[in-house]
Amino acid sequence: MRNLNEDTITQAVIERFSRTPDPRLKEILTSLIQHLHAFARETKLTEAEWFKGIDFLTRTGHMCDDKRQEFILLSDTLGLSMLVVAQNNKKPAGCTESTVFGPFYVEGAPHYDQGEDVANGAQGEPCIVRGTVRGLGGEPVPHATIEVWQADADGNYDVQYAHLAHAQARGVLKSGLDGKFHFKSIRAEAYPIPTDGPVGEMLRASKNHPWRPAHLHFMIKADGYETLITHVFRDGDQYLDSDAVFGVRQSLVKDWVKQPDGTYLLEYDFVLNPEK
């Protein structure tokens, strides 16, 4: 293939990848090539802009480690994460909606018994979280694995503190035989996503704010049911309609109710979709 030009190169590249044996990989690569080339043509991309884009992606990769995923943050802020979540989590009416995973989930969180304090020293106003895990038919789901994680009152997750030797405001517990669960934590607060990397530069350049409305992350797994990854958002938060990662769903908004003793109470029931 010689003497290719801007009009003929796209088809030549597609042809080069036409022998890809995996049909799904072939489909994805073909579409990627078509859309990337169309983007370059539509924007009349300059060589300087192309180099700047390569530098942006390189620096995004350099910001990734076992405690932070800048590429997930980039995907989140471009709305791609929620698009993929929406496409892949179409559920019957009545099931709890899914939302983004976020860049601060880590494996190996400590396990807690019902009623214990997952905050484990994290700064924030104390609260109690309780609810029930059910199936779509209303049946309680016993022994569901419930992973929770959240930011503290200063808007930071535990993995953002270099000096912290133990997990805070994250943990794993099991629902009871009746599907119920309860644990202690801290009231969720709004916080900005990290802006010290390339994603922060992009947000500043585009005059977009980095704030996420207050929320508590949940990942719930149970035999016979699809895994649920979601948040519960705090009602009344000023960023509910401008979430930096486009993750808010009205069905996931709930009030943290202040109790007479000054603590807060969040009650939320989760409905899992049966596996097909």
C-alpha positions in Angstrom: 0.0 0.0 0.0 1.9 3.0 -1.3 1.0 6.6 -2.0 -1.9 6.6 0.4 -3.5 10.0 1.0 -6.1 11.5 3.4 -8.9 10.1 1.3 -7.7 6.6 1.0 -5.8 5.9 4.2 -8.8 5.0 6.3 -9.9 2.1 4.2 -6.4 0.9 3.9 -6.0 0.7 7.7 -9.4 -1.1 8.0 -8.2 -3.6 5.5 -5.0 -4.1 7.5 -7.0 -5.2 10.5 -9.6 -7.2 8.5 -7.9 -10.5 9.4 -8.4 -10.1 13.1 -9.7 -13.5 14.2 -11.9 -12.4 17.1 -15.1 -11.0 15.5 -15.9 -8.7 18.4 -12.4 -7.3 18.5 -12.5 -6.8 14.7 -15.8 -4.9 15.0 -14.4 -2.7 17.8 -11.1 -1.9 16.0 -12.9 -1.2 12.7 -15.3 1.2 14.3 -12.5 2.8 16.3 -10.4 3.5 13.2 -13.4 4.9 11.3 -14.4 7.3 14.2 -10.8 8.4 15.0 -10.1 9.2 11.3 -13.5 11.0 11.0 -12.7 13.0 14.1 -9.3 14.1 12.7 -11.0 15.1 9.4 -13.9 16.9 11.0 -11.7 19.0 13.4 -8.9 19.4 10.8 -6.5 18.2 13.5 -3.1 19.8 13.4 0.2 18.0 14.1 0.7 20.2 17.1 -2.7 19.3 18.5 -2.1 15.7 17.9 1.2 15.8 19.8 -0.6 17.7 22.6 -3.2 15.0 22.7 -0.6 12.2 23.0 1.1 14.1 25.8 -2.3 14.5 27.6 -2.9 10.7 27.4 0.7 9.9 28.4 0.4 12.1 31.5 -3.0 10.6 32.3 -1.3 7.1 32.4 1.4 8.4 34.6 -1.2 9.5 37.2 -2.5 5.9 37.5 -1.4 3.6 40.3 -3.0 1.1 42.7 -4.8 3.9 44.5 -5.9 6.2 41.7 -7.2 5.6 38.2 -6.9 8.8 36.2 -8.2 7.1 33.0 -11.5 6.2 34.9 -11.7 9.8 36.0 -11.2 10.9 32.4 -13.9 8.5 31.2 -16.2 9.7 34.0 -15.9 13.4 33.3 -16.5 12.8 29.5 -19.7 11.0 30.3 -18.4 7.8 28.7 -18.6 5.8 32.0 -22.3 6.6 32.5 -23.0 5.8 28.9 -21.4 2.4 29.2 -23.2 1.8 32.5 -26.6 2.8 31.0 -26.1 0.6 27.9 -25.1 -2.5 30.0 -27.5 -2.2 33.0 -31.0 -2.1 31.5 -33.1 -3.6 34.2 -36.8 -4.2 34.8 -38.8 -1.5 36.6 -38.3 -1.7 40.3 -34.7 -2.7 40.3 -32.2 -0.3 41.9 -30.4 1.7 39.2 -26.7 1.5 38.6 -24.2 4.3 38.4 -20.5 4.8 38.0 -17.8 2.8 39.8 -15.6 5.7 40.4 -11.8 5.8 40.6 -11.4 5.1 44.3 -12.6 1.6 44.8 -9.9 -0.7 46.2 -10.0 -4.4 46.9 -9.3 -5.9 50.3 -11.5 -3.6 52.4 -11.9 -4.8 56.0 -14.9 -6.9 56.9 -17.4 -5.8 59.6 -20.2 -7.3 61.5 -23.7 -5.8 61.4 -23.8 -2.5 63.4 -20.1 -1.9 63.4 -18.5 1.4 62.5 -17.0 1.3 59.0 -15.8 5.0 59.4 -13.0 3.6 61.5 -11.8 7.1 62.5 -12.7 9.0 59.4 -13.7 12.6 60.1 -17.4 13.5 59.6 -20.7 13.7 61.3 -21.8 10.2 62.6 -24.6 8.5 60.9 -26.4 5.1 60.8 -27.1 3.4 57.5 -29.7 0.7 57.3 -31.9 -1.1 54.8 -32.8 -4.3 53.1 -31.5 -6.2 50.1 -34.4 -7.8 48.1 -34.9 -9.5 44.8 -37.2 -8.2 42.1 -40.0 -10.4 43.4 -39.8 -8.8 46.9 -37.9 -11.8 48.4 -35.2 -10.9 51.0 -31.7 -11.7 49.8 -29.7 -13.2 52.7 -25.9 -13.2 52.9 -25.5 -10.6 50.2 -22.0 -9.1 50.2 -22.2 -5.4 50.6 -19.2 -3.2 50.0 -19.4 0.4 50.9 -16.9 3.3 50.5 -17.1 7.1 50.7 -15.1 10.3 51.2 -14.6 11.9 54.6 -15.8 15.4 55.7 -12.8 17.0 53.9 -13.8 15.4 50.6 -11.0 12.8 50.6 -11.0 9.0 50.3 -8.7 7.1 52.6 -6.4 6.1 49.7 -5.7 9.8 49.1 -3.9 10.1 52.4 -0.3 8.9 52.0 0.2 8.6 55.8 -2.9 6.6 56.6 -2.0 3.0 57.7 -5.5 1.5 57.7 -8.8 1.7 55.8 -11.3 4.3 56.7 -14.9 4.9 55.5 -14.9 1.7 53.5 -15.8 -1.9 54.4 -17.5 -5.1 53.6 -20.5 -6.7 55.5 -23.2 -9.3 54.9 -27.0 -8.9 54.9 -28.8 -11.0 57.4 -31.2 -13.9 56.8 -34.0 -11.4 56.4 -31.9 -9.4 53.9 -31.5 -6.5 56.3 -28.2 -4.7 57.0 -27.1 -1.8 59.2 -23.8 -0.1 60.0 -22.4 3.1 61.3 -20.5 5.6 59.2 -20.3 9.3 58.6 -22.6 11.6 56.7 -21.8 11.9 53.0 -20.4 15.3 51.9 -19.9 16.9 48.5 -16.3 16.9 47.3 -14.3 17.8 44.2 -12.7 15.0 42.1 -8.9 15.3 42.0 -7.8 18.2 39.9 -4.0 17.9 40.2 -3.7 15.9 37.0 -4.6 16.1 33.3 -8.3 15.7 34.0 -8.2 18.7 36.2 -6.4 20.7 33.5 -9.2 19.7 31.0 -11.9 20.8 33.4 -10.3 24.2 34.0 -9.7 24.7 30.3 -13.4 23.9 29.6 -14.7 26.0 32.5 -16.3 23.0 34.2 -16.4 22.5 37.9 -15.0 19.3 39.5 -17.7 18.8 42.2 -19.6 15.6 43.0 -22.8 15.7 45.1 -22.6 13.9 48.4 -23.0 10.2 48.1 -22.2 6.8 49.5 -20.9 4.0 47.2 -22.4 0.5 47.3 -21.4 -2.7 45.5 -23.8 -5.6 46.3 -23.2 -9.2 45.2 -25.4 -12.2 45.8 -25.7 -15.7 44.3 -28.4 -15.8 41.6 -28.5 -12.0 41.1 -26.6 -9.5 39.0 -24.0 -7.5 40.8 -25.2 -4.0 41.6 -22.8 -1.0 41.5 -24.4 2.2 42.6 -24.4 5.3 44.9 -27.0 6.8 47.2 -26.9 10.6 46.9 -27.8 13.0 49.7 -31.0 15.0 48.9 -30.6 18.8 48.8 -27.0 18.8 47.6 -26.3 21.8 45.4 -24.4 19.6 42.8 -27.2 17.0 42.2 -28.0 18.7 38.8 -24.3 19.3 37.8 -22.5 16.2 38.9 -19.0 16.3 37.4 -19.3 12.7 36.3 -23.1 12.7 35.2 -23.9 9.9 37.7 -27.1 11.1 39.5 -30.3 9.2 39.1 -33.4 10.6 41.0 -34.3 7.1 42.3 -30.9 7.1 44.1 -31.5 10.4 46.0 -32.3 10.1 49.6 -32.2 12.3 52.7 -29.9 11.8 55.6 -32.3 12.5 58.4 -30.9 14.2 61.6 -31.9 12.4 64.8 -32.6 13.8 68.2 -29.2 12.7 69.4 -27.5 14.6 66.6 -26.6 11.6 64.5 -27.9 11.1 61.0 -30.0 8.2 59.6 -29.9 7.0 56.0 -32.5 4.3 55.1 -32.4 2.7 51.7 -33.6 -0.6 50.3 -31.8 -2.2 47.3 -33.6 -4.4 44.7 -31.4 -6.8 42.8 -32.1 -8.1 39.3 -32.1 -11.9 39.0 -29.4 -13.4 36.7 -30.6 -14.5 33.3 
